[in-house]
Amino acid sequence: MTLSYELPLLLLLLLTACAAVLVKDLISAVLILGSYSFFLALVWAWLGAPDVAFVEAVVGAGLATVFFLLTLLSTAPKDTHIRRHAPPKAAMLLLPLLAALLLYATSDLPRFGDPQSPASVHVSPHYLKNSLADTRTTNVVTAVLMDYRALDTLIETAVVFTAGIACWLLLRRDVK
Amino acid sequence: MIQSSYDSVIVRRIGAILVPLVQLFALYVLFFGQYGPGGGFVAGVMIGTSLIMDLLVFGREGKAPTAAERALSGDGIGLVVFAFVGGLCLIGGGEFLNYSDMPVPGIDGASRRYVGILLTQVGVAVDVAVAAVSIVFSLSRDDSLGVPHE
């Protein structure tokens, strides 16, 4: 694995994530979060998942940024600075412990790109082998999403519909 | 906030070029999703984003807001399209969402599944696009926009 551009990419990802949390101005934080999504999309593309990269770029960097900006602009635009308190002592103690625990747990994960990892020996070979003959669809991701796992996608669509309805119910003005 | 068109000729000019381009690309992503990256979700978000952009740039005078406002009463149509395709498979004598039993004459099972994927993707795209536009309408608290008057 060459580290010529992956390392700067991951560093930029970390940098933008920290900056989005630490910056005081909320509008800047939203824009930095958009650039974070863009770098994350590049990471997905690097990992060989162009579908996920596409969604991340369009939803994370595009639509979510627009939603955040509209929210900030339609709430009080002058009060966009956060007042910060020092984090409690328990959090300062427990969060590094949690991080250490998670780092310890990563030692059990399969190696990066391991063909024998459980995720790539269960049902993926079946989809990869048969999706073209079964569905005439060359993009396996689409075949899995829309055909093999169509019920999941139906429920996901219902979730999106529910989100739209919930926003409308919560934010609508009582116009008489 | 999104009452009138944006007061800058550059923004309006760029918007006029960009909005149809985004919509065209969204259609490409929607119908090319079976051969390359993309599909219903992304295409829906892109169509929704193009309508939002039209709304923010041209305000209420544009053509898109009226279309979007009309589309809002169709919230859920995409979901109905998706579920209807599933129901068609039931009518054809198979399981729910098993497209190979869709009652489309003249083509074999694999092609039926192809058609099923295409139709459900259109459903997902419509659902996501309407949801995105509807959330923006809800967020922009504006007397004359969005919520239909009772």
Boltz contact constraints between the chains, C-beta under 6 A:
constraints:
  - contact:
      token1: [A, 50]
      token2: [B, 37]
      max_distance: 6.0
  - contact:
      token1: [A, 51]
      token2: [B, 37]
      max_distance: 6.0
  - contact:
      token1: [A, 54]
      token2: [B, 37]
      max_distance: 6.0
  - contact:
      token1: [A, 54]
      token2: [B, 38]
      max_distance: 6.0
  - contact:
      token1: [A, 54]
      token2: [B, 42]
      max_distance: 6.0
  - contact:
      token1: [A, 55]
      token2: [B, 42]
      max_distance: 6.0
  - contact:
      token1: [A, 58]
      token2: [B, 42]
      max_distance: 6.0
  - contact:
      token1: [A, 58]
      token2: [B, 45]
      max_distance: 6.0
  - contact:
      token1: [A, 59]
      token2: [B, 45]
      max_distance: 6.0
  - contact:
      token1: [A, 62]
      token2: [B, 49]
      max_distance: 6.0
  - contact:
      token1: [A, 63]
      token2: [B, 45]
      max_distance: 6.0
  - contact:
      token1: [A, 63]
      token2: [B, 49]
      max_distance: 6.0
  - contact:
      token1: [A, 63]
      token2: [B, 132]
      max_distance: 6.0
  - contact:
      token1: [A, 70]
      token2: [B, 139]
      max_distance: 6.0
  - contact:
      token1: [A, 71]
      token2: [B, 139]
      max_distance: 6.0
  - contact:
      token1: [A, 74]
      token2: [B, 139]
      max_distance: 6.0
  - contact:
      token1: [A, 74]
      token2: [B, 141]
      max_distance: 6.0
  - contact:
      token1: [A, 135]
      token2: [B, 113]
      max_distance: 6.0
  - contact:
      token1: [A, 135]
      token2: [B, 114]
      max_distance: 6.0
  - contact:
      token1: [A, 136]
      token2: [B, 110]
      max_distance: 6.0
  - contact:
      token1: [A, 136]
      token2: [B, 114]
      max_distance: 6.0
  - contact:
      token1: [A, 137]
      token2: [B, 34]
      max_distance: 6.0
  - contact:
      token1: [A, 137]
      token2: [B, 117]
      max_distance: 6.0
  - contact:
      token1: [A, 138]
      token2: [B, 35]
      max_distance: 6.0
  - contact:
      token1: [A, 139]
      token2: [B, 34]
      max_distance: 6.0
  - contact:
      token1: [A, 139]
      token2: [B, 35]
      max_distance: 6.0
  - contact:
      token1: [A, 142]
      token2: [B, 33]
      max_distance: 6.0
  - contact:
      token1: [A, 142]
      token2: [B, 34]
      max_distance: 6.0
  - contact:
      token1: [A, 142]
      token2: [B, 39]
      max_distance: 6.0
  - contact:
      token1: [A, 146]
      token2: [B, 117]
      max_distance: 6.0
  - contact:
      token1: [A, 146]
      token2: [B, 120]
      max_distance: 6.0
  - contact:
      token1: [A, 147]
      token2: [B, 113]
      max_distance: 6.0
  - contact:
      token1: [A, 147]
      token2: [B, 117]
      max_distance: 6.0
  - contact:
      token1: [A, 150]
      token2: [B, 97]
      max_distance: 6.0
  - contact:
      token1: [A, 151]
      token2: [B, 97]
      max_distance: 6.0
  - contact:
      token1: [A, 154]
      token2: [B, 82]
      max_distance: 6.0
  - contact:
      token1: [A, 157]
      token2: [B, 79]
      max_distance: 6.0
  - contact:
      token1: [A, 157]
      token2: [B, 82]
      max_distance: 6.0
  - contact:
      token1: [A, 157]
      token2: [B, 124]
      max_distance: 6.0
  - contact:
      token1: [A, 157]
      token2: [B, 127]
      max_distance: 6.0
  - contact:
      token1: [A, 158]
      token2: [B, 79]
      max_distance: 6.0
  - contact:
      token1: [A, 160]
      token2: [B, 127]
      max_distance: 6.0
  - contact:
      token1: [A, 160]
      token2: [B, 128]
      max_distance: 6.0
  - contact:
      token1: [A, 160]
      token2: [B, 131]
      max_distance: 6.0
  - contact:
      token1: [A, 161]
      token2: [B, 76]
      max_distance: 6.0
  - contact:
      token1: [A, 161]
      token2: [B, 79]
      max_distance: 6.0
  - contact:
      token1: [A, 161]
      token2: [B, 127]
      max_distance: 6.0
  - contact:
      token1: [A, 164]
      token2: [B, 75]
      max_distance: 6.0
  - contact:
      token1: [A, 164]
      token2: [B, 131]
      max_distance: 6.0
  - contact:
      token1: [A, 164]
      token2: [B, 134]
      max_distance: 6.0
  - contact:
      token1: [A, 164]
      token2: [B, 135]
      max_distance: 6.0
  - contact:
      token1: [A, 167]
      token2: [B, 135]
      max_distance: 6.0
  - contact:
      token1: [A, 167]
      token2: [B, 138]
      max_distance: 6.0
  - contact:
      token1: [A, 168]
      token2: [B, 134]
      max_distance: 6.0
  - contact:
      token1: [A, 168]
      token2: [B, 138]
      max_distance: 6.0
  - contact:
      token1: [A, 171]
      token2: [B, 138]
      max_distance: 6.0
  - contact:
      token1: [A, 172]
      token2: [B, 147]
      max_distance: 6.0
  - contact:
      token1: [A, 175]
      token2: [B, 149]
      max_distance: 6.0
